[in-house]
Amino acid sequence: MANVRSFVNNPYQENTYILYDASGECVIIDPGMYTSNEQNTVVRFIKDNSLTPVLLLNTHCHIDHVLGNKFVFDQYSLKPQFNIGESDTLAAVIAYAPAMGFRYDASPVPDTFLPEEGFVTFGNTELQLIFAPGHSPAHLCFYDKDANILIGGDVLFRNSIGRTDLPGGNHNLLIKNIKEKLLLLPDDCTVYPGHGPETTIGYEKQHNPYL
């Protein structure tokens, strides 16, 4: 069962997550670290808690979620893992980052791609893959059943949903995936989104105006 620590990074105020358990192993999800201070904060947390990073996961590959991929690779020799359907999204960052005023150190490409269904494991923890495109072409969420937590990326937010006006976005598909996949999780499942505060499945069922 995983513990969660979040870090708010880069001008998009993106949530970077570290999941860790009693084994001392951890995974880094959506590293958005941009400044040296943001990088140092994450490294310090890992060091102070004697953690060993063993996986780098991306829910999807928009710029704000991959700015730290190269740093994590340089620091811990971890290449990212995501669904192959996000490959073009990642490749596009190189071209548009300068136009948006970002210094972007190109992310390594995966040696291993994640399937649409299945599990990834680290330490004593198992994360179920939930394929939920709509915000991006091949977005994945990561569900820890034992801890009853979902690392949701930019699919479901507190009182909102992911934007669908970017390349590969599809509003109807996003709503369909939220209703048919995420809302089937327990009402007390805590959702840790890519931006903003955490929420629960039950709260969003009752209050999310998009649903």
PyMOL commands that set and color helices and strands:
alter all, ss='L'
color gray80, all
select helices_A, chain A and resi 36-48+63-66+69-76+84-96+98-100+171-182+201-207
alter helices_A, ss='H'
color red, helices_A
select strands_A, chain A and resi 3-9+14-20+25-29+52-57+80-81+117-122+125-131+140-144+149-153+156-157+160-161+190-193+199-200
alter strands_A, ss='S'
color yellow, strands_A
deselect
rebuild
show_as cartoon
